[in-house]
Amino acid sequence: MEPHPILSPDTVVRTLRAAGCVYAEDEAAILSEAAQTPAELAAMMGQRVAGFPLEHIVGWAQFRGLRITVTPGVFVPRLRTELLVSKALEVLRSHQHGHTTEAEVAAGRDHSHRVVVDLCCGSGAVGAALAHEHSGLEMYAADIDPAAVACAGANLRSVNGHASCGDLFDAIPIILRGVVDVVVANAPYVPTQEIAFMPAEARLHEPDSALNGGADGLEIQRRIAAQARSWLRPGGSLLVETSMRQSALSARIMAAHGFAASISHSEELDGTVVTGRLGDRANTSQ
């Protein structure tokens, strides 16, 4: 068998640029690092030219300085979602540990550790980043997609986090009801009719369950806001990623379920997050 010709860095960059890759130089460097042989580099480059997401090809995505494992078919963490991590860290750092609640006493727990739930976790990037940047978190992640949960489990293993498969809070241990400090959710928020206009990388290679937010894009957010109140401790917070266009409605959804809601936006990251906080009085059942 003839050896595969060695591809020069310039050739890789030119090929990627011709295929429409905006950051061809950066992508070429990532592919060259990941490939073990010239033949593997050629195969990877062929996949990229064919439209496969770079992160699925090399098996990881960069997120807040971490290499997050991402396998084919799993939602790729976006740069804008780093704002969700930043706002959750602000919440965690600004709230002092409260008194141990009746729910925690009943569960045989004290409030020595913060409990965070990451819903619609995908690869687990948000939970992994939070646990790496804030010590002492009990991290529980959940997603309806088994492939995503497998990735999240791998990404959370080093921080002793837990990833479970199920529909929103159905995947969270019932013993945590009423004792969660923060719920974060990058729930799908693309309206169903707009899926067809998304970039092919997302539309063809990421699961519909990670993109499709229903008629107005906020159906999953409504379900989360309705359920979160009974899982959060007094003073707990719910944070969701949304779009700037949808943010006012996302805030109204939270307010309708008893949260004091605020909107944050980052031009740099092109990210928008709505934060809802419960009052300090004990929660009641929804």
C-alpha positions in Angstrom: 0.0 0.0 0.0 1.3 3.4 -0.9 1.9 5.8 2.0 -0.7 8.6 2.3 0.8 11.9 1.1 1.6 14.3 3.9 -0.7 17.3 3.9 1.1 20.6 4.4 -0.5 23.1 6.9 -1.1 25.5 4.0 -3.0 22.8 2.1 -5.2 22.0 5.1 -6.0 25.7 5.7 -6.8 26.3 2.0 -9.0 23.3 1.8 -11.0 24.3 4.9 -11.3 27.9 3.8 -12.6 26.8 0.4 -15.2 24.7 2.2 -16.4 27.8 4.0 -14.7 27.4 7.4 -14.4 30.9 8.8 -11.7 30.0 11.3 -9.7 27.8 8.9 -6.3 28.4 10.5 -7.6 27.5 14.0 -9.5 24.5 12.7 -6.5 23.3 10.8 -4.3 23.4 13.9 -6.9 21.5 15.9 -7.3 18.8 13.3 -3.5 18.5 12.9 -3.1 18.0 16.6 -5.8 15.4 16.8 -4.7 13.3 13.8 -2.2 10.6 14.5 -1.2 9.9 10.9 -1.5 11.8 7.6 -4.2 9.4 6.5 -6.2 10.2 9.7 -5.8 13.9 9.0 -7.0 13.5 5.5 -10.0 11.6 6.7 -10.8 14.2 9.4 -10.4 17.0 6.9 -12.8 15.2 4.5 -15.4 15.0 7.3 -15.1 18.7 8.0 -15.4 19.6 4.3 -18.5 17.4 4.3 -20.0 19.5 7.0 -19.5 17.5 10.2 -19.0 19.7 13.3 -15.3 20.0 14.2 -16.0 19.0 17.8 -17.6 15.7 16.7 -14.6 15.0 14.5 -11.9 15.5 17.2 -14.1 14.4 20.1 -13.9 17.5 22.3 -15.0 21.1 22.5 -13.3 24.1 24.2 -15.5 25.6 27.0 -14.2 28.0 29.6 -10.7 26.6 29.3 -11.8 23.0 29.6 -11.7 20.3 27.0 -15.2 18.9 27.1 -15.8 15.4 25.6 -18.3 15.6 22.8 -19.2 12.5 20.8 -21.1 12.4 17.4 -24.8 13.3 17.8 -24.3 15.2 21.0 -25.1 18.9 21.3 -21.9 21.0 21.0 -21.5 23.6 23.8 -21.6 27.1 22.5 -19.4 30.1 23.5 -22.5 32.1 24.5 -23.4 29.5 27.1 -20.3 30.6 29.1 -22.5 33.5 30.3 -24.8 30.9 32.0 -21.8 29.7 33.9 -20.7 33.2 34.8 -24.1 34.2 36.2 -24.5 31.0 38.1 -21.1 31.5 39.7 -22.2 35.0 40.7 -25.3 33.6 42.4 -23.3 30.9 44.2 -20.7 33.3 45.4 -23.1 36.1 46.5 -25.4 34.0 48.7 -24.2 33.0 52.1 -25.0 29.5 53.3 -28.5 29.6 54.8 -29.9 27.8 57.8 -30.5 24.1 57.4 -34.1 23.6 56.2 -36.7 21.1 57.3 -36.3 19.4 54.0 -32.6 19.0 54.6 -33.2 17.7 58.1 -35.6 15.1 56.7 -33.1 14.1 54.1 -30.4 13.7 56.8 -28.3 16.6 55.3 -26.8 19.8 56.5 -26.1 22.7 54.2 -22.3 22.4 54.1 -22.3 21.9 50.3 -24.1 23.7 47.6 -26.3 21.5 45.5 -26.6 22.4 41.8 -28.8 20.8 39.2 -27.9 21.1 35.5 -31.0 20.3 33.3 -30.9 19.6 29.6 -27.2 19.2 30.3 -26.0 17.9 26.9 -22.3 17.1 27.2 -22.3 18.4 30.8 -20.2 21.4 29.9 -22.0 23.8 32.2 -21.9 21.5 35.2 -18.3 20.6 34.7 -17.3 24.3 34.4 -19.2 25.2 37.5 -17.7 22.4 39.5 -14.2 23.3 38.4 -14.6 26.9 39.2 -16.5 26.7 42.5 -15.3 24.2 45.1 -17.6 22.1 47.3 -20.5 21.7 44.8 -22.7 18.7 44.6 -23.4 18.5 40.9 -26.3 16.6 39.4 -26.9 16.7 35.6 -29.8 15.3 33.6 -30.7 15.0 29.9 -33.2 13.0 28.0 -30.6 11.8 25.5 -28.6 8.7 26.6 -25.6 9.7 24.3 -25.5 13.1 26.0 -25.7 11.6 29.5 -22.7 9.3 28.6 -20.7 12.4 27.7 -21.8 14.3 30.8 -20.8 11.4 33.0 -17.3 11.4 31.5 -17.0 15.2 31.9 -18.3 15.2 35.4 -16.3 12.2 36.7 -13.3 14.3 37.8 -15.5 16.5 40.0 -17.5 13.6 41.4 -20.6 14.8 39.6 -23.6 12.7 38.7 -25.3 12.4 35.3 -28.6 10.7 34.8 -31.0 10.1 31.9 -34.6 11.2 32.2 -37.1 13.9 31.6 -36.0 17.1 33.5 -36.4 16.6 37.3 -37.5 13.0 36.8 -33.8 12.1 36.6 -32.9 13.9 39.8 -32.8 11.9 43.1 -36.0 12.7 45.0 -34.0 13.2 48.2 -32.8 16.5 46.7 -36.4 18.0 46.5 -36.4 21.2 48.5 -32.6 21.4 49.0 -31.2 22.5 45.7 -29.4 25.9 45.7 -29.2 26.5 42.0 -30.8 25.0 38.9 -29.2 25.9 35.6 -30.7 25.0 32.2 -29.7 25.4 28.6 -33.0 24.1 27.5 -33.7 24.1 23.8 -35.2 27.5 22.8 -35.4 27.5 19.0 -39.0 27.7 17.8 -39.9 24.6 15.8 -40.6 26.5 12.6 -37.1 28.0 12.7 -35.2 24.7 12.9 -35.1 24.5 9.1 -33.1 27.8 9.0 -30.4 26.8 11.4 -26.9 26.0 10.2 -26.5 22.6 8.7 -23.9 21.6 11.4 -26.6 21.9 14.1 -29.6 20.9 12.1 -28.1 17.7 10.6 -25.7 16.6 13.4 -27.3 17.5 16.7 -30.4 16.0 18.2 -33.8 17.7 17.7 -34.4 17.3 21.4 -31.4 19.7 22.1 -32.7 22.4 19.6 -36.5 22.3 19.4 -38.2 24.4 22.0 -41.7 24.1 20.6 -44.1 26.6 19.0 -42.5 29.7 20.5 -39.3 28.1 21.7 -40.0 28.2 25.4 -42.1 25.1 26.1 -39.3 23.4 28.0 -38.5 26.6 29.9 -42.2 26.7 31.1 -42.0 23.1 32.3 -38.7 23.8 34.2 -40.0 27.0 35.8 -43.2 25.2 36.9 -41.3 22.3 38.5 -38.2 24.1 39.9 -39.9 25.9 42.8 -40.5 22.7 44.7 -36.9 21.5 44.2 -35.2 24.7 45.3 -34.4 25.7 48.8 -35.6 29.0 50.1 -33.7 31.7 48.4 -32.6 29.3 45.6 -32.2 30.4 42.0 -33.1 29.2 38.5 -31.0 30.3 35.6 -31.9 29.7 32.0 -30.2 30.5 28.7 -32.4 32.2 26.2 -32.2 34.6 23.3 -32.4 38.4 23.7 -35.5 38.4 21.5 -37.2 35.8 23.9 -35.8 37.1 27.2 -38.7 39.3 28.3 -41.1 36.3 27.8 -38.6 34.0 29.6 -38.6 36.5 32.5 -42.4 36.6 32.6 -42.6 32.8 32.7 -40.4 32.8 35.8 -42.3 35.6 37.4 -45.6 33.6 36.9 -44.1 30.9 39.0 -43.0 33.1 41.9 -39.4 34.0 40.8 -38.0 37.5 40.9 -36.5 37.6 37.4 -33.7 39.6 35.9 -32.1 39.6 32.4 -28.4 39.6 31.6 -26.8 39.9 28.2 -23.3 39.8 27.0 -22.5 41.4 23.6 -19.0 39.8 23.7 -20.4 36.3 24.0 -23.7 37.0 22.3 -25.3 35.3 25.3 -28.5 36.0 27.2 -29.5 34.6 30.6 -32.6 35.0 32.8 -32.0 34.6 36.5 -35.0 33.9 38.8 -34.7 33.9 42.6 -37.1 32.6 45.1 -37.9 34.4 48.3 -36.3 33.3 51.6 -39.5 31.8 53.0 -40.0 28.1 52.9 -41.2 26.8 49.5 -44.7 25.4 49.1 -45.7 22.6 46.8 -46.4 23.8 43.3 
